[in-house]
């Protein structure tokens, strides 16, 4: 299974939450969000379940933000998603 993550394109307030969509095999599986300081984060699954602080800190979940490479899920995040979506 392939996992992709994409930014939510909706406007964000200056100190608002950053929001992302997580896809499994091109189908929306969950939404991820974190506050502007990356202190708080969580995952909302399309099944209605939610979890805060999955795989530790937000920077342990996402890889590539703020650089020229595309945003991806970390290995730990992919393992977490596989387990939760099994």
Secondary structure, 3 states (H helix, E strand, C coil): CCEEEEECCCCCCCCCCEEEEEEECCEEEEEEEECCCCCCEEEEECCCCEEECCCCCHHHCEECCCCCCCCEECHHHHHHHHHHCC
